[in-house]
């Protein structure tokens, strides 16, 4: 009886070892075939461009093709839902923007669980928001602007790239925290929002650097603050929002890399190491800078912690401002 039991246990152990073998082999030989990078947004947008730059470099370094598949729709929900159902084998990677942490509060239902369905790889790049005003406005600092809005309740409005975008959420955080009577005007993209501010239709604009900085350099807009923890290289004389007198109001757009939950940890470590190295290459940094993007390259743990913080932070802003997805 004891012999039979030993035989059974040893057979079970061997079976378990065999079951683990494919997973170990996959991790050791990765990548053995092309790797898909899902971008849950339309082609030619900033997330798509950044993902393609990273994919190109990874293909060169790892000698296997990393290719982008765009699955746009529903503010990224469709692509993120599709990625959540992919096999956790390292051959499906997803590149997301802030909508990943915003959508759970913005929509009644979403096809993914941001806390359970994905493992973090790295926050690759960030792009801060810039608070700008039309030159006709008598405000040259953020404090001037706040005083002006408080002295004229309901008179002023601000433009953003659209409902639920990072610029909108930063604007609502600013409005709610300071008790400002300020109307939000959403546009279908940052360029349109900046164009409206340049024309004076919406005298205040919060936007990404790529469309805003050239207008600031040309004197068509004044930059009052950068809505991030550090100054922007393209606008070195413009203070951060904390330096301008309003700490805790930071908010920036970011692009991060995730994989389906259960992806082998050594594959995650390899992807993290390679992506962090790739975005630090001088020519890559230059190409990212031209898009208004700044390389970051966090550890998986740091990115996971950032996701948890932002899910709570932006969820609170969305509820207080009663913002609904469109």
Secondary structure, 3 states (H helix, E strand, C coil): CHHHHHHHHHHHHHHHHHHHHHHHHHHHHCCCCCEEEEECCCCCCHHHHHHHHHHHHHHHHHCCCEEEEECCCHHHHHHHHHHHCCCCCCCEEEEECCHHHHHHHHCCCCCCCCCCCEEEEEEEEEEEEEEEEECCCCCCCHHHHHHHHHHCCCCCEEEECCCCCHHHHHHHHHHHHHCCCCEEEECCCHHHHHHHHHCCCCCEEEEEHHHHHHHHHCCCEEEEEECCCCCECCECCCCECCCCCCCCCCCEEEEEEEEECCCCHHHHHHHHHHHHHHHCCHHHHHHHHHCCCEECCCCHHHHHHHHHHHHHHHHHHHHHHCCCCC
